Amino acid sequence: MRHFSRILVLLVNLTGAAVLLTVWLAGMLPVGRFTSLFSSWNIAFLFLMALNLLFVFFWIGRRHWGYLFVSLTVLLLNIPNFFRTAAFSFDNDNARHADGYTVLSYNVHYLDMLKHGPSDSLIRFLNNSDADVICLQEFYYEAGGRDRRWIFRQLNQYPYYRTESITEDTHKGLAIYSKFPIVHHEFYNYGSRWQGTMVCDIAFAPGDTLRVLNSYLQSNRLTAGDKAVYQAHDRNELQKIARRILDKLGKAAILRSFQADSLAQIREASPYPTINCGDMNDLPTSYSYRRIRSGDKDAFLQHGRGLGTTFHEFPYRFRLDYFFTDPRITTTGFEIRRVEYSDHYPIFLHFKR
């Protein structure tokens, strides 16, 4: 029995280490048909880190140095992933400065228009946000009545705006509202029905133009039934839902990998310092995150604490929304405001020039 227990413990250890190793590899390599099979395992990253750390202490206690090496190695490889996932900032001046600016990024989940028109409280929140620039993902407007002009009248503090419908047969897409002039505007459609990147050059002051990139990357397109996997009543149902979810996650990861490459190229071609924000629909351990961020600063890691959850639909809690800033931009703060107008929380970047 003791021999069997030792084999079982070692098997669990090797499995946990192998899965964590594949998470590390998935973050380093573009997602293809093969790597998509395990790219979605990064949702269990913190659990896998804790499991392998437990085995490190376990083998130290038993003085099995060879077994210790396995878990210790994959833990060391994933230290950068850990410090991209959790923030430990001691910044106590995490707010807007009198001489600074604020950008808001928010996935507004179609402003609830698909059901009953835009939430008055959400519009009021945007108006009261004190942001200089508002970047919206999953934006929506109606063809008549509550159209773009109606929304513009509600957001009358923002005289400059651009909206983009990602497909011609819908009014779903992206929007940027600004208190400062938008001197140039472009839109990149990634060939997907829902995803794209909006680019606006905004003149915050004479001779001081920044390029703001507002993106919505490939969603996992999980249905309500998929998200209710924890409610499955029997093993067969659970396995069926789990296979469907993993298939969707893998396919979405492949598309995001291509979109991340495109977004990185758009950013690299900018003649101005960039603020790169939006709902990237991927975790900090992913290839997409690493590719999009490149040499930029992650505002949450600079100014935040904890895990920085932005997607909050029960039971899922992930950081999917980001602000990446050019090193030439001095950021002074980052906020996540936990309001319930959407399945995402809005995020705020404070900076000065």
N, C-alpha and C positions, 0 to 999 in steps of 0.2 A: 504493500500500500504506500509506503514512504517513497519507493522508487517511482510509482505511478504519479504521486503528487508532485515530485520533483520534475518529472517530464511535463506534466500539465502546466506548472508554473513557468518552465522554460519556454513552452510553446506559446503561452500568453505573452510572455516578454518579447519573444522574437516577432510575433505578429504585430504587437503594438509598436515595436521599433521599426518594422518594415513599413507599416502604414504611415508613420510619421516621416520616414525617409521619402516616401513617394509624395507626401505633401510638399516637402522641400523641393523635390525634383520638379513637381508641377508648377511651382512658383518660378522656377528658373527657365523652363522651356516653353516655347509657344504651344498652345493647346491644339493637338491633332486628334485623330481618331483613337490612337492608343492612349495618349496621356489624358484624354477626356474621361477615360474609365476611372481614374482615381483623382482627377482634379477637384471633384466635389467633396472629397474627404476632408478638405480644409475646414468644413463647417464644424468638425470635431477637433480642431487644432488644440484648443486649450485642454480638453480632456486627454488627448494623446500626450501632450507635454506633461500633464500631472501624472499620468500612468507611468511614463518612462522615468520621471523623477522618483516616483515611488519605488520602482525597481532598482534605481541607483542606490537608494538607501537600504533596500532589501539585501542587495548583493554585498554592500559594504559591511552590513551586519554579519553576514555569513562568510566574509573574506574570500568571495569568489571573484577574483579580479578580472578574469577573462570574460565572464558573463557581464560584469559591470561595464566593460568597455563598449558593449553593443549599445546600451541605452545612453551612456554618457556621450558617445559619438554623435548620435542623432540629436540629442539635446543641444550640443554645442553648435551643430549645423543650423539649428532652428532658433538660436538666440536672436539673430536679426529679425526673424519673423515675429518673435515674441514682442520685441520692442517696436515693431510696426503695428502690432495688435493692441497693445496696452500703452497708455501714456502716463508719465510720472512727472509732469511739469510742476514746478514750484512757483510758477508765474502768478503773483498776486495782483498784478495790474492788468487783468484780463478784460479790458473794456475799451471802448472807443475814446480816443483822445480828442480834445477840442479842435485840434488842427488836423484831424484825421478823417478817414472815410470808412464806410461800412458797406459790405456787399452781402446780400441775403441769397441763399440757394435753397430751393424748396421743391420737392416733388409733391404737387398739390392734388394728385390723383383725380385729374380732370375737373377740379373745382366742384366736385359733386354734381356737375351739370347733367350727367347721364340720367340722374334720377329726379332731381327737383330743383335745378338751377343752382347757381353758386351760393355757397354758404355766406350769408351776410357777415357772420362773425369772422370767417376766413378773410374776406375782403377787408374788413375792419382791422384785422390783425396786420395785414400787409401795409395798410395805410399808417398804422401806428408803430410800425417796426423801426422807424427812424433810419432805415437803410437808404443809402444813396443810389444803389443799383439793386434790382430784384431780378434774379434768374429763376425761372420756373420750368419745371419738367412735368410731363403729363398734363400740359396745359390744354384747355379745351374752350371753344366758344361756339355759339349757335350761329346758324346762317342768318337769322333775323331775330329781332328783339334783343336778346342778351348776346349781342355780337361783340366784335373787337372794340367797336366804338363805345358800346355800353360799358364794357370793362374799363376802357380808357377813362371814361368820365368818372367812374368810381375811384380809380387810381390817379386822380387829377394832380397829385403832387409830382407826378413823373411825366413831364411833357415830351420826353423822347422814348419811343418804344419800337420794338420789332417783334413780330410773331411769325412763326413758321409752322405750317401744317406739313407733317412728314409725308402724307399721301394726299392726292388731289381730291379724293372722295370723302375725306374726313376733315374735321377741324381740330384734330388732336396733334399736339406737337410741343414746341418750345416757345418761350417768350422771354424777352429782356425789357425791363422798364427802368429808365434812368432819369436822374435829375440833371445829368450833364449830357452835352451833345454826343450823339452817336455819329461819328464822322465816316464810318465805313462798316459794312455789314456783309457777311457771307453765310452760306448754309451748306452743310455737307450731309447728304443722305447716304447711309451705309448700305443701301439696297435692301433694307428691311422695312417692314410695314410700320414699325413703331419707333425706330431708333435713328438718332442723328446728332450732329453737333452744330451749334449756332455760334458764330463769331461776330463780336462787335468791338470796334475800336472806339473807346470812350475818352473824350478830352476832359480830364478832371480839372485841368488848368491850362492856360496858354503854354504850348510847348511841352505839355506833360500828358501824353496819351498812353493808355494801357489797353492791351487786348484782353477782353474777357471771353472765355470759351465756356459755353453752357452746353452740357452733354447729357443725353439719356442713352445709355448703352443697353445691350441685349438683356431683356428680362428673362427670368427662368420660366415665366408664363405658367406658374403653378395655379391650379384651380382651387376653389374652396374645398373640394374633396381631397385634393393632394395635401393641402395644409392641415387637414383634420386627420392626418395619419395616426396621431396619438389616440384617436377615438376608435380605431379599428377594433372589431370585436373578436376576431379569431386570427390565427396564424396565417391562413391562406389569404385572407383579405389584407393583412398587414404586408405580406410579401409582395402581393400584387401592386399595392400602392407604392411600396418602397422601390420596386423595379421601375415603375412608371416615373417616379420622382428622379431617380438616378439617371434615367434615360434623358429626361428633360434637362437636368442640370448639366449633363455632359454635352448635349447639343448646344445649349446656350453658351457654355464655356468656350466652345470652338468659335462661335460667332463673335463673342466678346474679344477673343484673342486677336482676330483680324481687325475689329473695330479699334482696339487699343493701339495696334500698330499704326492705323490711320490717324487716330487722334494725336499720337506722339509726333507724327510727321507734320501735322497741321501746326502743333505748338512749336516745333523746331523751326518752322518756316516763318515765324512771326517776326516782324521788324520792331516790335515793341515788347517790353516786359509783359508777362502774361499772368492772369489769374484764371486758373483752370478749375472749373467746378462742375458739380452736377451729381446725378444719380448714376454711379458707375456699375451698380448691380453686382459687385464682386467684393471679396474680402481682402484685407491687407496682406494676406499670405499668398495671393494669387499672382499669376503672370501678368494679368491685366493691370493690377495695381502697380507692380514694379515698372512696367513699360510706360504707363501713363505718367507716373510721378517722375521717372528718370532722375534728373539732378535737381528737381524742384523741392521746395519745403512742404511738408504736410502740416497744415496749420493746427490740426488737432494734436499732433504729437508735440508741437512746440508749446502749446498753451493749455492743453486739456489734461484731464486725469481719468483713469479708469479705461473702460472699453469703448466709450463714445458711441453707444447704440443710437442709430438714426432710423432704422426700420424696426417698428415695434408691434407688428401684428402678432398677437398671441398665437402660439407660444414662441414665435421666432423673434430673436433679438440680435441684430447684426449692425455693423457699421458699413453702410453701402454708399453714403454720401460724403463727398470730400471737397476740400479746398487745397489745391496745390498752387504754390506761388513761386514766381521767379525769385532767385536769391537777391535781386536788386530791389525788391519790394520789402519794406520794413513792416512786418506784421506786429500788431500790438495786442491782439486778442482773438479768441475763438469762442463761440458759444453754441450750445445746442439748447434750443428752447422746447421744452416738453409740453407742447400743446397738441390737442387731439383732433385737429381739423383734417388730417390725412393719415394714411398708414405709415408715413415718414414724419420725422421731426424736421423742422427748419434749422439750418445751420447758418451762422453769421461769422464773417471774417472782418476784423477791424485792422486797418493798416494806415500808415501815413507815408508821405512822400518827402 
